[in-house]
Structures are given as C-alpha cells and as structure tokens.
Amino acid sequence: MLKLTFLGTSGSTPTIERGMPSIALKYDRELMLFDCGEGTQRQLMKYKVGYGSVDSIFISHPHLDHYLGMYGLLETLRLSSPSPRPLNLFLPRNVEPRDYSFIKTHGIRKGVVYKGTGFSISAFPVKHCNSAYGFVFQEDDRLKFDEKKAHGLGLKGRMFAEIQKKGQVKTPGGIVNIDEITWTKPGIKIVYGGDCTPDAVSMEAAKNADILIHEATFDSSLKEEAKERLHSTVEDAALVAKEVNVKQLILTHISPRYSDISDLLASARNIFDNTIIAQDGLVIEVK
C-alpha cells in the first residue's frame, strides 16, 4: 500500500491553516519526503508521520520555501540519536546541506535517480527556474496469478514457486507456461510537479498517472501573473490532468490570498471532475 500525507500545502508563505510545501510518501517500509519547507519537522510530528523514519528527501528546486525546513530536520535528527538512520538527500544545484555523517547527497538529473524495493523515482525538468524538477514515483509492474485457472490446470503447492522460477511447470495434465495463468498489474504512478508552468516535458511525464500532484498558485484571473512567474493556475493544472489522462488530480501550493478555496475547486472541477485541493494533513492511500 502507498500512503501520501500532505504536510504543507501553501505557496510561498505560510498561513495559519497551511504550512510550507512538503509531501510524505510511504511505500512499504520506505518513507520519502518531496520538498521540505520551513516547519516540516513539526508537521511530521503533528500528523504522526515520524520524522526519525525518513529515508530520503527529494528537493524539487532551489527556492527557500521548498527546502529551508531540511536544515532544522537534519539537526533534530543529529541531536535525537547518537547514530541516526542513513538518509539520502536528492538535491538540485545550489542547495547545500551541512556535513552530517548520516547523510548521503545525490545531485538530481533527468531520469531515474533512485531505485527502491519495488519502485523507482525519476526526475524530469520543469519550467520554473534553473535546476527545477518534478518527480515520478513508479511502482514496478506486478505479476498476478489467475488462481482459479491455475488450479484448474493442476497447479498446487510448490508448483507456484517453480513456475515463477522456471517459466513453466509439469503437471499431471501436461506442461503449463506461466503466461497461461498470469496477468500483469501495472504499478502505481504518482507524479509531483513541484513549482511549474505546464510544458510538453511535464505533460509527458504525467501521462496516465494514478495521481497527479500539481501546483495551483493562482486563479484564472491571474493567468498573466502566473505566466510571468512560471507558476500555474487551477485551470492550467486541470487542463493538464484532462489532456494526459490521469485518474486523480490533487492541487497544492495554494496562494495565501485564497482563504476560501471553494471557487478554485469549482473552476478545476469544471474541467477535470476528479480534483481535490489538498489541505495540510490530507492522507491519500492507494492500493
């Protein structure tokens, strides 16, 4: 099971209701943060994610609102244990951590930047600032047995392990090949665009995602400002979701000027119905 927790959903500056950008993704035993804005460690505590369990942090771009909280979190980890668990940092250019013995730093580049157990994380450049990236979490495809058909062809017990290892197995009724009794379940795909204005590269990366997490800093009346600042409106994000056939759109990075998000949500849903606007503490589980 995959679990997303939205720790901070504001754009540029915090509000009473919204913290600075950060999203926790838990898959099996691995916990990853995508961005780590100011106050993220407190949000980890507040929403019971567990700051001491973070395995990796991915910073989307070198703007302070997206990575300032990393320094406080690292210092807390250093102080809380004589030997903190190893932590991978994936950083764009111009973001430099302090030299802690428990961290391993990786530069971000286009393509696969991390391989975990059963999944990978890829980066893709986005249109925002120098060294700005989005990320794709891609679960490995999984082979599933059609158990009714397999049993009908005589498979039982250790034959299931044997056919996975050898590709075929001998049964009382004859040879059974693995493709006769299995099907492939596509892996979960989660796309986080960071801060961006839509372009061909980011849209290609988001194709057919189960969940697209897209910034929505402005409403449509501020489209020119969004364009100048290389940000997105809610309509921009909804049009992307519709165009690239995602299953669900989650909007985040909401400007503090919008205390009431009902109009923003209505505007997005007029284009792409399966849209929600993330609030701090929102939890999404995908199986």
CORDA-V152276 format. One line per field, one symbol per residue. ss: DSSP state (2 for helix, 1 for strand, 0 for the rest). phi: phi as a letter, one per 20 degrees, with the letter a starting at -180 (. if undefined). psi: psi as a letter, one per 20 degrees, with the letter a starting at -180 (. if undefined). Layout:
ss = ???
phi = ???
psi = ???
This chain:
ss = 01111111011000000000011111100111110000022222220000222001110000022220222222222222000000111110000000000011111000111111001111111010000011111110011110222222000000222222220111100111122201111000111100001002222222000011111001022222222220001222222222200001111101100000022222222000001110000011110
phi = .dcdceebcedmcfcfecefgacecdcldddcddmbfgnffffgfgelenffdfebcdefaedgfdbffffffffffffebfbffgceddcfgmdcefedfedcecfebfofdbddfnacdddcfcebbfmecdcdecfffcedeeffffffenfalffffffffdnbbedgepfdefffccbdefffcdddemeadfbffffffegmffcddcfbfceffdgffgffeldceffgffffgffdmeebddeblegffdfdefffffffffdcfeccdfdgnfdcdcd
psi = qppppohpjrpgqrrhhpaqppppopodjppqpoqmrpjhhhhgggjlhnhijphqpophrlphiiihihghgghggghiqhnqqqpppoqrqjoprrnqhiqpppqprpapipoaojrqpqqpqrnfrpkpqrqopoqqqppqpnhggghhjjqqcihghghhgiirqprhiappqhihjrqpoqqppppoibprqqrhghhghipkqgpoopqmhrrhikhhggghjlaqrhhgghhggghjlrhqpppalpqiinhojghggggghhgogmpqppqpippppp.
